[in-house]
Amino acid sequence: MGALDHLSNMFDCSSGNHKRHKQRKQMQTVEIKVKIDCEGCERKVRRSVEGMKGVTSVTIEPKQHKLTVVGYVEPQKVLSRVAYRTGKRVEFWPYVPYDVVAHPYAQGTYDKKAPAGYVRYDQDPSMNHFARANSTEVRYTTAFSDENTNACAIM
């Protein structure tokens, strides 16, 4: 916003009910998990979001139960519209490729329902699902040392 725009807004002599400029929504990609059983379900899901204002493209992958919407939309509005129009249980796409995750087969990450090559996304990386070794386990694992053969605790 330039200086002239700012000054013109300060000294606006028009009536008091002028509209503020709306900020334009950013281009976003919204991925949603929705159960798609047949071609009728696929058509219903596609039609639920194609009519939305700002939608640029709609991609459906029925085998993965994945809906991808690209456009100038708000993700929460897309999610609620699909749920309302189709009557299906929907959620944001919770999976990421297993290459991205440090421990893909950890307790909170691995999901049997995930498509091939994907694991559940762990939103909180600070929360560690691995149990820490207690002092008894540390003693047993350090009892033998390949580097220092004289450090054997048993012999």
C-alpha positions as CSV (number, residue, x, y, z in Angstrom):
1,M,0.0,0.0,0.0
2,G,1.6,3.2,-1.1
3,A,1.6,6.6,0.6
4,L,-1.0,8.1,-1.7
5,D,-3.4,5.2,-1.0
6,H,-2.9,5.6,2.7
7,L,-3.5,9.4,2.6
8,S,-6.6,8.9,0.4
9,N,-8.0,6.4,2.8
10,M,-7.4,8.8,5.7
11,F,-9.1,11.8,4.0
12,D,-11.9,9.9,2.4
13,C,-14.9,12.3,2.0
14,S,-17.3,9.7,0.6
15,S,-20.1,8.2,2.6
16,G,-19.1,6.1,5.7
17,N,-20.4,2.9,4.3
18,H,-17.6,2.2,1.8
19,K,-16.4,-1.4,1.5
20,R,-12.9,-2.4,2.5
21,H,-10.7,-4.2,0.1
22,K,-11.0,-8.0,0.5
23,Q,-7.7,-9.8,0.6
24,R,-7.5,-12.4,-2.1
25,K,-7.2,-16.0,-1.0
26,Q,-4.0,-17.8,-1.8
27,M,-3.8,-20.7,-4.2
28,Q,-3.9,-23.9,-2.1
29,T,-3.9,-27.6,-2.6
30,V,-6.3,-29.3,-0.3
31,E,-6.1,-33.1,0.1
32,I,-9.0,-34.9,1.7
33,K,-9.5,-38.6,2.6
34,V,-13.1,-39.7,1.7
35,K,-14.3,-43.2,1.1
36,I,-15.1,-43.8,-2.5
37,D,-16.6,-47.2,-3.3
38,C,-18.0,-46.9,-6.8
39,E,-18.3,-44.5,-9.8
40,G,-21.4,-43.0,-8.3
41,C,-19.6,-42.1,-5.2
42,E,-16.8,-40.6,-7.3
43,R,-19.3,-38.5,-9.3
44,K,-21.0,-37.3,-6.1
45,V,-17.7,-36.2,-4.5
46,R,-16.6,-34.5,-7.7
47,R,-19.8,-32.6,-8.1
48,S,-19.8,-31.5,-4.4
49,V,-16.6,-29.4,-4.9
50,E,-16.7,-28.5,-8.6
51,G,-19.3,-25.8,-8.1
52,M,-17.4,-24.0,-5.3
53,K,-16.1,-20.5,-6.0
54,G,-12.4,-20.5,-6.6
55,V,-11.9,-24.1,-7.4
56,T,-9.4,-24.6,-10.3
57,S,-9.1,-28.3,-10.6
58,V,-10.4,-31.5,-8.9
59,T,-8.5,-34.8,-8.9
60,I,-9.9,-38.0,-7.5
61,E,-7.9,-41.2,-6.8
62,P,-10.6,-43.8,-5.9
63,K,-8.2,-46.6,-5.0
64,Q,-6.4,-44.4,-2.4
65,H,-9.7,-42.7,-1.3
66,K,-8.1,-39.4,-2.0
67,L,-9.7,-36.1,-3.2
68,T,-7.3,-33.3,-4.3
69,V,-8.7,-29.8,-4.8
70,V,-6.6,-27.0,-6.2
71,G,-7.7,-23.4,-6.2
72,Y,-8.3,-20.2,-4.3
73,V,-10.3,-21.9,-1.5
74,E,-10.2,-22.3,2.3
75,P,-9.4,-25.9,3.3
76,Q,-11.9,-26.0,6.2
77,K,-14.7,-24.9,3.9
78,V,-13.9,-27.5,1.3
79,L,-13.9,-30.2,4.0
80,S,-17.2,-29.1,5.4
81,R,-18.8,-28.8,2.0
82,V,-17.7,-32.4,1.0
83,A,-19.1,-33.7,4.3
84,Y,-22.4,-31.9,3.9
85,R,-23.0,-32.6,0.2
86,T,-22.0,-36.3,0.3
87,G,-22.9,-37.3,3.8
88,K,-19.6,-39.2,4.1
89,R,-17.1,-39.1,6.9
90,V,-14.2,-36.9,5.7
91,E,-10.8,-35.8,7.1
92,F,-7.7,-34.0,5.8
93,W,-5.2,-36.4,4.1
94,P,-3.3,-37.8,7.1
95,Y,-0.6,-39.7,5.1
96,V,2.8,-38.8,3.9
97,P,5.3,-40.9,1.9
98,Y,7.3,-43.2,4.2
99,D,10.6,-41.8,3.0
100,V,9.8,-38.4,4.7
101,V,9.3,-39.9,8.2
102,A,12.4,-40.8,10.3
103,H,10.9,-44.0,11.8
104,P,8.1,-45.1,9.5
105,Y,7.2,-48.3,11.4
106,A,7.0,-46.7,14.9
107,Q,3.9,-47.2,17.0
108,G,2.1,-44.0,16.2
109,T,3.2,-43.7,12.6
110,Y,2.5,-47.1,11.0
111,D,-1.1,-47.5,9.8
112,K,-2.4,-50.6,8.1
113,K,-5.1,-48.6,6.4
114,A,-2.6,-46.3,4.7
115,P,-2.1,-46.7,0.9
116,A,1.0,-48.5,-0.3
117,G,4.2,-46.4,0.3
118,Y,2.5,-44.1,2.8
119,V,2.4,-43.8,6.6
120,R,0.4,-41.7,9.0
121,Y,1.7,-38.1,9.4
122,D,2.9,-37.4,12.9
123,Q,2.0,-33.8,13.6
124,D,4.0,-33.5,16.8
125,P,7.6,-34.4,16.2
126,S,8.6,-33.5,19.8
127,M,6.5,-36.4,21.1
128,N,8.8,-39.4,21.0
129,H,7.0,-42.8,20.7
130,F,10.1,-44.8,21.6
131,A,10.5,-45.9,25.2
132,R,13.8,-45.0,26.8
133,A,16.1,-47.8,28.0
134,N,16.1,-48.2,31.7
135,S,19.3,-48.8,33.7
136,T,18.9,-52.6,33.7
137,E,18.7,-52.7,29.9
138,V,21.7,-50.4,29.6
139,R,23.8,-52.8,31.9
140,Y,22.9,-55.8,29.8
141,T,23.6,-54.2,26.5
142,T,26.9,-52.7,27.6
143,A,28.1,-55.9,29.3
144,F,29.9,-57.0,26.2
145,S,32.0,-54.7,24.1
146,D,33.6,-55.5,20.7
147,E,35.9,-52.6,20.9
148,N,37.3,-53.4,24.3
149,T,37.6,-57.1,25.0
150,N,38.9,-56.5,28.5
151,A,35.7,-54.7,29.5
152,C,33.7,-57.9,29.6
153,A,31.6,-57.7,32.8
154,I,31.0,-61.5,32.9
155,M,34.5,-62.8,32.6
